[in-house]
Amino acid sequence: MIRLPRAGGGVHAYEPRTEPLALATAGALTSRTVFSAAHVVADPYADTTPDSPAAVDWDATLAFRRHLWSHGLGVAEAMDTAQRGMGLDWTGAAELIRRSAAEAKAVGGRIACGVGTDQLTGPADLAAVRKAYEEQLALVEETGSQAVLMASRALAAAADGPDDYLDLYGHLLRQASEPVVLHWLGPMFDPALEGYWGSADLDAATETFLDVIAAHPDKVDGIKVSLLDARREVELRRRLPEGVRCYTGDDFHYPELIAGDEQGFSHALLGIFDPLAPLAAEAVRTLDTGDVAGFRAILDPTVDLSRHLFQAPTRYYKTGVVLLAWLAGHQEHFTMVGGLQSARSLPHLARAYELADGLGLFPDPALAESRMRSLLTVYGVPA
Protein backbone atom coordinates (compact mmCIF):
# COMPACT_ATOMS: atom_id res chain seq x y z
CA MET A 1 0.00 0.00 0.00
CA ILE A 2 1.20 3.49 -0.86
CA ARG A 3 -0.24 6.80 0.35
CA LEU A 4 -0.86 9.22 -2.53
CA PRO A 5 -1.80 12.91 -2.21
CA ARG A 6 -5.19 14.02 -3.49
CA ALA A 7 -5.74 17.09 -5.67
CA GLY A 8 -8.09 18.55 -3.06
CA GLY A 9 -5.76 17.91 -0.14
CA GLY A 10 -4.95 14.96 2.09
CA VAL A 11 -3.82 11.50 1.05
CA HIS A 12 -5.47 8.21 0.15
CA ALA A 13 -4.28 4.64 0.24
CA TYR A 14 -3.54 2.93 -3.08
CA GLU A 15 -2.62 -0.72 -3.55
CA PRO A 16 -0.24 -1.06 -6.53
CA ARG A 17 -0.55 -4.05 -8.81
CA THR A 18 2.11 -6.72 -8.47
CA GLU A 19 2.38 -7.88 -12.08
CA PRO A 20 2.73 -5.95 -15.34
CA LEU A 21 0.24 -6.39 -18.15
CA ALA A 22 1.01 -9.48 -20.21
CA LEU A 23 1.62 -8.49 -23.83
CA ALA A 24 2.32 -10.48 -26.96
CA THR A 25 5.71 -10.43 -28.65
CA ALA A 26 6.31 -7.26 -30.62
CA GLY A 27 5.99 -7.35 -34.38
CA ALA A 28 5.54 -5.13 -37.40
CA LEU A 29 2.44 -2.94 -37.60
CA THR A 30 0.67 -3.18 -40.95
CA SER A 31 -2.74 -1.51 -40.98
CA ARG A 32 -1.65 1.89 -39.64
CA THR A 33 1.52 3.96 -39.75
CA VAL A 34 2.26 4.83 -36.13
CA PHE A 35 4.82 7.30 -34.83
CA SER A 36 5.53 8.08 -31.21
CA ALA A 37 6.87 11.52 -30.49
CA ALA A 38 9.72 10.89 -28.06
CA HIS A 39 11.01 12.77 -25.02
CA VAL A 40 14.65 13.56 -24.31
CA VAL A 41 16.50 12.39 -21.21
CA ALA A 42 18.36 15.14 -19.38
CA ASP A 43 21.85 14.76 -17.93
CA PRO A 44 21.19 15.06 -14.17
CA TYR A 45 24.84 15.70 -13.37
CA ALA A 46 25.15 18.79 -15.58
CA ASP A 47 25.49 22.08 -13.71
CA THR A 48 22.79 23.99 -15.58
CA THR A 49 19.94 26.44 -15.06
CA PRO A 50 16.52 26.57 -16.75
CA ASP A 51 17.93 29.18 -19.16
CA SER A 52 21.04 27.16 -20.06
CA PRO A 53 21.34 25.10 -23.24
CA ALA A 54 19.92 21.62 -22.73
CA ALA A 55 22.27 19.03 -21.25
CA VAL A 56 21.16 15.71 -22.75
CA ASP A 57 22.03 12.18 -21.68
CA TRP A 58 22.55 10.88 -25.19
CA ASP A 59 22.93 7.21 -24.27
CA ALA A 60 19.64 7.10 -22.35
CA THR A 61 17.87 9.22 -24.98
CA LEU A 62 18.85 6.88 -27.80
CA ALA A 63 18.09 3.80 -25.71
CA PHE A 64 14.53 5.04 -25.34
CA ARG A 65 14.21 5.36 -29.09
CA ARG A 66 15.39 1.77 -29.49
CA HIS A 67 12.63 0.81 -27.05
CA LEU A 68 10.04 2.49 -29.30
CA TRP A 69 11.40 0.87 -32.45
CA SER A 70 11.47 -2.54 -30.77
CA HIS A 71 7.68 -2.37 -30.46
CA GLY A 72 7.23 -1.55 -34.14
CA LEU A 73 6.56 2.17 -33.71
CA GLY A 74 8.24 4.90 -35.70
CA VAL A 75 9.95 7.77 -33.88
CA ALA A 76 8.86 11.36 -34.41
CA GLU A 77 12.01 13.17 -33.41
CA ALA A 78 12.78 16.67 -32.17
CA MET A 79 9.15 17.67 -31.87
CA ASP A 80 7.01 19.09 -29.08
CA THR A 81 7.42 16.03 -26.84
CA ALA A 82 11.21 16.49 -26.98
CA GLN A 83 10.65 19.93 -25.37
CA ARG A 84 11.36 21.70 -28.62
CA GLY A 85 11.20 25.38 -27.72
CA MET A 86 10.65 24.48 -24.05
CA GLY A 87 14.18 23.65 -22.96
CA LEU A 88 15.65 22.19 -26.15
CA ASP A 89 17.00 24.84 -28.51
CA TRP A 90 17.86 24.41 -32.19
CA THR A 91 21.49 23.51 -31.50
CA GLY A 92 20.37 20.68 -29.23
CA ALA A 93 17.60 19.64 -31.61
CA ALA A 94 20.02 19.47 -34.54
CA GLU A 95 22.32 17.19 -32.56
CA LEU A 96 19.34 15.07 -31.52
CA ILE A 97 18.24 14.72 -35.16
CA ARG A 98 21.71 13.67 -36.30
CA ARG A 99 22.16 11.11 -33.53
CA SER A 100 18.66 9.65 -33.77
CA ALA A 101 18.78 9.41 -37.57
CA ALA A 102 22.07 7.51 -37.36
CA GLU A 103 20.58 5.19 -34.73
CA ALA A 104 17.50 4.63 -36.90
CA LYS A 105 19.71 3.54 -39.80
CA ALA A 106 21.65 1.21 -37.52
CA VAL A 107 18.56 -0.63 -36.26
CA GLY A 108 16.25 -0.24 -39.25
CA GLY A 109 13.81 2.05 -37.43
CA ARG A 110 11.45 4.51 -39.06
CA ILE A 111 12.04 8.16 -38.22
CA ALA A 112 10.55 11.54 -39.03
CA CYS A 113 12.09 14.76 -37.72
CA GLY A 114 10.71 18.17 -36.90
CA VAL A 115 11.61 21.14 -39.10
CA GLY A 116 10.94 24.53 -37.56
CA THR A 117 12.39 28.00 -37.11
CA ASP A 118 13.54 27.96 -33.50
CA GLN A 119 17.05 29.20 -34.31
CA LEU A 120 15.31 32.59 -34.54
CA THR A 121 15.45 34.04 -31.04
CA GLY A 122 13.87 37.44 -31.66
CA PRO A 123 11.50 39.21 -34.03
CA ALA A 124 11.97 38.09 -37.65
CA ASP A 125 10.52 39.00 -41.02
CA LEU A 126 9.16 36.48 -43.51
CA ALA A 127 12.47 36.23 -45.36
CA ALA A 128 14.26 35.24 -42.16
CA VAL A 129 11.53 32.72 -41.34
CA ARG A 130 11.88 31.13 -44.76
CA LYS A 131 15.67 30.94 -44.43
CA ALA A 132 15.36 29.31 -41.00
CA TYR A 133 12.94 26.69 -42.32
CA GLU A 134 15.26 26.02 -45.28
CA GLU A 135 18.25 25.47 -42.98
CA GLN A 136 16.41 22.93 -40.86
CA LEU A 137 14.82 21.17 -43.83
CA ALA A 138 18.27 20.73 -45.40
CA LEU A 139 19.67 19.19 -42.23
CA VAL A 140 16.78 16.72 -41.83
CA GLU A 141 16.97 15.66 -45.48
CA GLU A 142 20.75 15.23 -45.22
CA THR A 143 20.21 12.65 -42.47
CA GLY A 144 17.80 10.67 -44.66
CA SER A 145 14.86 11.32 -42.32
CA GLN A 146 11.34 12.26 -43.32
CA ALA A 147 10.61 15.93 -42.63
CA VAL A 148 7.75 17.19 -40.48
CA LEU A 149 7.13 20.87 -41.20
CA MET A 150 6.18 22.13 -37.76
CA ALA A 151 4.18 25.23 -36.97
CA SER A 152 6.43 28.24 -36.39
CA ARG A 153 6.05 30.83 -33.66
CA ALA A 154 8.09 33.24 -35.79
CA LEU A 155 5.77 32.76 -38.77
CA ALA A 156 2.70 33.26 -36.59
CA ALA A 157 4.18 36.57 -35.45
CA ALA A 158 5.37 37.76 -38.89
CA ALA A 159 2.49 36.73 -41.16
CA ASP A 160 -0.14 39.30 -42.07
CA GLY A 161 -2.71 36.79 -43.30
CA PRO A 162 -3.38 33.56 -45.22
CA ASP A 163 -1.42 34.60 -48.32
CA ASP A 164 1.83 34.67 -46.34
CA TYR A 165 1.25 31.06 -45.27
CA LEU A 166 0.37 29.99 -48.80
CA ASP A 167 3.51 31.61 -50.21
CA LEU A 168 5.93 30.34 -47.59
CA TYR A 169 4.65 26.77 -47.37
CA GLY A 170 4.40 26.62 -51.16
CA HIS A 171 8.06 27.57 -51.40
CA LEU A 172 9.10 24.95 -48.85
CA LEU A 173 7.06 22.18 -50.46
CA ARG A 174 8.52 22.91 -53.90
CA GLN A 175 11.97 22.74 -52.35
CA ALA A 176 11.44 19.50 -50.40
CA SER A 177 13.04 16.50 -52.06
CA GLU A 178 10.54 14.01 -50.58
CA PRO A 179 6.94 14.27 -49.36
CA VAL A 180 6.67 15.84 -45.92
CA VAL A 181 4.20 15.83 -43.05
CA LEU A 182 2.51 19.17 -42.37
CA HIS A 183 1.94 19.78 -38.67
CA TRP A 184 -0.89 21.91 -37.33
CA LEU A 185 -0.27 22.40 -33.63
CA GLY A 186 -3.05 24.16 -31.78
CA PRO A 187 -2.62 26.99 -29.27
CA MET A 188 -3.50 24.66 -26.38
CA PHE A 189 -0.04 23.15 -26.97
CA ASP A 190 1.65 26.50 -27.66
CA PRO A 191 -0.21 29.79 -27.07
CA ALA A 192 2.16 31.58 -29.47
CA LEU A 193 0.50 29.68 -32.34
CA GLU A 194 -2.88 31.36 -31.92
CA GLY A 195 -4.24 32.34 -35.33
CA TYR A 196 -2.05 29.97 -37.31
CA TRP A 197 -2.80 29.70 -41.05
CA GLY A 198 -3.81 33.35 -40.95
CA SER A 199 -6.95 33.31 -38.82
CA ALA A 200 -8.15 32.61 -35.29
CA ASP A 201 -11.33 31.29 -36.93
CA LEU A 202 -10.61 27.56 -37.26
CA ASP A 203 -12.95 27.19 -40.23
CA ALA A 204 -11.06 29.86 -42.14
CA ALA A 205 -7.70 28.45 -41.04
CA THR A 206 -8.77 25.01 -42.25
CA GLU A 207 -9.49 26.36 -45.74
CA THR A 208 -6.01 27.87 -45.97
CA PHE A 209 -4.44 24.64 -44.70
CA LEU A 210 -6.32 22.65 -47.35
CA ASP A 211 -5.32 25.15 -50.04
CA VAL A 212 -1.65 24.57 -49.21
CA ILE A 213 -2.12 20.82 -49.57
CA ALA A 214 -4.23 21.03 -52.73
CA ALA A 215 -1.54 23.09 -54.46
CA HIS A 216 1.18 20.50 -53.75
CA PRO A 217 -0.41 17.07 -53.07
CA ASP A 218 2.63 15.24 -54.45
CA LYS A 219 4.84 16.83 -51.78
CA VAL A 220 2.56 16.11 -48.80
CA ASP A 221 2.77 12.61 -47.35
CA GLY A 222 0.28 13.55 -44.68
CA ILE A 223 -0.88 15.99 -42.06
CA LYS A 224 -0.56 15.85 -38.29
CA VAL A 225 -3.46 17.55 -36.58
CA SER A 226 -3.12 18.47 -32.89
CA LEU A 227 -6.27 20.45 -32.14
CA LEU A 228 -7.92 18.05 -29.64
CA ASP A 229 -11.11 18.25 -31.72
CA ALA A 230 -12.14 14.86 -33.10
CA ARG A 231 -15.01 16.18 -35.20
CA ARG A 232 -12.82 18.73 -36.94
CA GLU A 233 -10.13 16.12 -37.61
CA VAL A 234 -12.63 13.72 -39.19
CA GLU A 235 -14.06 16.47 -41.39
CA LEU A 236 -10.56 17.53 -42.43
CA ARG A 237 -9.51 13.94 -43.05
CA ARG A 238 -12.42 13.42 -45.46
CA ARG A 239 -11.36 16.43 -47.52
CA LEU A 240 -7.75 15.42 -48.08
CA PRO A 241 -6.59 14.68 -51.63
CA GLU A 242 -6.20 11.03 -52.57
CA GLY A 243 -2.99 9.61 -51.11
CA VAL A 244 -2.50 12.27 -48.41
CA ARG A 245 -2.70 10.70 -44.98
CA CYS A 246 -4.00 12.06 -41.72
CA TYR A 247 -1.80 11.38 -38.68
CA THR A 248 -3.83 12.06 -35.59
CA GLY A 249 -2.17 14.16 -32.94
CA ASP A 250 -5.32 14.17 -30.79
CA ASP A 251 -4.28 12.84 -27.39
CA PHE A 252 -7.91 12.94 -26.20
CA HIS A 253 -9.67 10.94 -28.95
CA TYR A 254 -6.99 8.77 -30.57
CA PRO A 255 -8.71 5.33 -30.26
CA GLU A 256 -11.79 6.35 -32.24
CA LEU A 257 -9.75 8.32 -34.78
CA ILE A 258 -7.30 5.49 -35.45
CA ALA A 259 -10.10 2.92 -35.63
CA GLY A 260 -11.87 5.15 -38.16
CA ASP A 261 -15.24 4.77 -39.82
CA GLU A 262 -16.69 3.67 -43.14
CA GLN A 263 -15.12 6.71 -44.83
CA GLY A 264 -11.57 6.34 -43.57
CA PHE A 265 -9.23 6.45 -40.58
CA SER A 266 -6.29 8.30 -39.12
CA HIS A 267 -2.76 7.04 -38.76
CA ALA A 268 -0.98 8.28 -35.65
CA LEU A 269 1.77 10.64 -34.51
CA LEU A 270 1.20 11.01 -30.80
CA GLY A 271 3.02 12.16 -27.70
CA ILE A 272 0.96 9.82 -25.53
CA PHE A 273 2.45 6.84 -27.34
CA ASP A 274 5.76 7.66 -25.60
CA PRO A 275 4.53 6.08 -22.31
CA LEU A 276 1.96 3.84 -24.05
CA ALA A 277 4.30 2.27 -26.62
CA PRO A 278 3.85 -1.43 -25.67
CA LEU A 279 0.09 -1.10 -25.26
CA ALA A 280 -0.30 1.01 -28.39
CA ALA A 281 1.62 -1.52 -30.44
CA GLU A 282 -0.44 -4.38 -29.03
CA ALA A 283 -3.63 -2.52 -29.93
CA VAL A 284 -2.56 -1.81 -33.51
CA ARG A 285 -1.42 -5.40 -34.03
CA THR A 286 -4.92 -6.42 -32.94
CA LEU A 287 -6.38 -3.95 -35.42
CA ASP A 288 -4.14 -5.44 -38.10
CA THR A 289 -6.21 -8.62 -37.83
CA GLY A 290 -9.43 -6.67 -38.44
CA ASP A 291 -10.50 -6.86 -34.80
CA VAL A 292 -11.70 -3.29 -34.21
CA ALA A 293 -13.48 -4.21 -30.97
CA GLY A 294 -10.32 -5.81 -29.62
CA PHE A 295 -8.31 -2.74 -30.60
CA ARG A 296 -10.72 -0.47 -28.73
CA ALA A 297 -10.77 -2.80 -25.72
CA ILE A 298 -7.01 -2.38 -25.37
CA LEU A 299 -6.68 1.32 -26.15
CA ASP A 300 -9.88 2.89 -24.78
CA PRO A 301 -8.86 2.35 -21.12
CA THR A 302 -5.70 4.43 -21.72
CA VAL A 303 -7.63 7.61 -22.53
CA ASP A 304 -8.10 8.60 -18.87
CA LEU A 305 -4.33 8.62 -18.40
CA SER A 306 -3.79 10.59 -21.60
CA ARG A 307 -6.43 13.19 -20.72
CA HIS A 308 -4.86 13.55 -17.31
CA LEU A 309 -1.35 14.09 -18.69
CA PHE A 310 -2.58 16.51 -21.35
CA GLN A 311 -4.94 18.53 -19.17
CA ALA A 312 -4.56 22.31 -19.28
CA PRO A 313 -2.07 23.85 -19.44
CA THR A 314 -1.51 21.16 -22.08
CA ARG A 315 2.05 22.19 -22.97
CA TYR A 316 3.27 20.76 -19.65
CA TYR A 317 2.26 17.21 -20.53
CA LYS A 318 5.95 16.39 -21.01
CA THR A 319 6.43 16.38 -17.23
CA GLY A 320 4.07 13.44 -16.79
CA VAL A 321 5.59 11.65 -19.77
CA VAL A 322 9.08 11.85 -18.28
CA LEU A 323 7.81 10.83 -14.83
CA LEU A 324 6.35 7.64 -16.33
CA ALA A 325 9.56 6.90 -18.22
CA TRP A 326 11.47 7.11 -14.93
CA LEU A 327 8.96 4.95 -13.07
CA ALA A 328 9.03 2.39 -15.88
CA GLY A 329 12.83 2.10 -15.65
CA HIS A 330 13.68 3.75 -18.97
CA GLN A 331 15.87 6.32 -17.21
CA GLU A 332 17.50 6.58 -13.80
CA HIS A 333 16.13 9.93 -12.63
CA PHE A 334 13.25 12.36 -12.83
CA THR A 335 15.10 15.39 -14.19
CA MET A 336 14.15 17.35 -17.28
CA VAL A 337 15.87 19.89 -19.49
CA GLY A 338 14.78 23.37 -18.53
CA GLY A 339 13.89 22.16 -15.04
CA LEU A 340 10.39 21.19 -16.21
CA GLN A 341 10.13 18.36 -13.68
CA SER A 342 8.63 21.12 -11.51
CA ALA A 343 5.93 22.05 -14.04
CA ARG A 344 3.24 19.76 -12.58
CA SER A 345 2.01 19.43 -9.00
CA LEU A 346 2.63 16.42 -6.80
CA PRO A 347 -1.07 15.41 -6.82
CA HIS A 348 -0.98 15.49 -10.63
CA LEU A 349 2.09 13.26 -10.72
CA ALA A 350 0.62 10.90 -8.13
CA ARG A 351 -2.54 10.48 -10.19
CA ALA A 352 -0.43 9.80 -13.30
CA TYR A 353 1.35 7.02 -11.41
CA GLU A 354 -1.94 5.55 -10.19
CA LEU A 355 -3.52 5.54 -13.65
CA ALA A 356 -0.42 4.09 -15.35
CA ASP A 357 -0.05 1.40 -12.71
CA GLY A 358 -3.70 0.48 -13.10
CA LEU A 359 -3.09 -0.08 -16.81
CA GLY A 360 -0.14 -2.35 -16.09
CA LEU A 361 2.28 -0.06 -17.94
CA PHE A 362 5.23 -0.60 -15.61
CA PRO A 363 7.43 -3.59 -16.55
CA ASP A 364 8.50 -3.80 -12.90
CA PRO A 365 5.66 -2.56 -10.65
CA ALA A 366 7.82 -2.89 -7.53
CA LEU A 367 10.46 -0.60 -9.04
CA ALA A 368 7.79 1.93 -10.00
CA GLU A 369 6.35 1.86 -6.48
CA SER A 370 9.79 2.28 -4.92
CA ARG A 371 10.60 5.24 -7.13
CA MET A 372 7.22 6.84 -6.47
CA ARG A 373 7.81 6.46 -2.73
CA SER A 374 11.17 8.23 -3.07
CA LEU A 375 9.49 11.15 -4.84
CA LEU A 376 6.81 11.37 -2.18
CA THR A 377 9.49 11.41 0.51
CA VAL A 378 11.20 14.37 -1.15
CA TYR A 379 7.89 16.24 -1.00
CA GLY A 380 7.38 15.32 2.65
CA VAL A 381 4.43 12.95 2.23
CA PRO A 382 4.28 10.65 5.30
CA ALA A 383 4.83 6.97 4.58
PyMOL commands that set and color helices and strands:
alter all, ss='L'
color gray80, all
select helices_A, chain A and resi 58-70+80-82+90-107+126-142+153-158+162-175+191-193+196-198+202-215+217-219+230-238+254-259+273-288+292-309+314-327+337-342+346-359+365-378
alter helices_A, ss='H'
color red, helices_A
select strands_A, chain A and resi 2-5+11-14+34-37+74-77+111-115+146-149+180-185+220-226+245-248+267-270
alter strands_A, ss='S'
color yellow, strands_A
deselect
rebuild
show_as cartoon
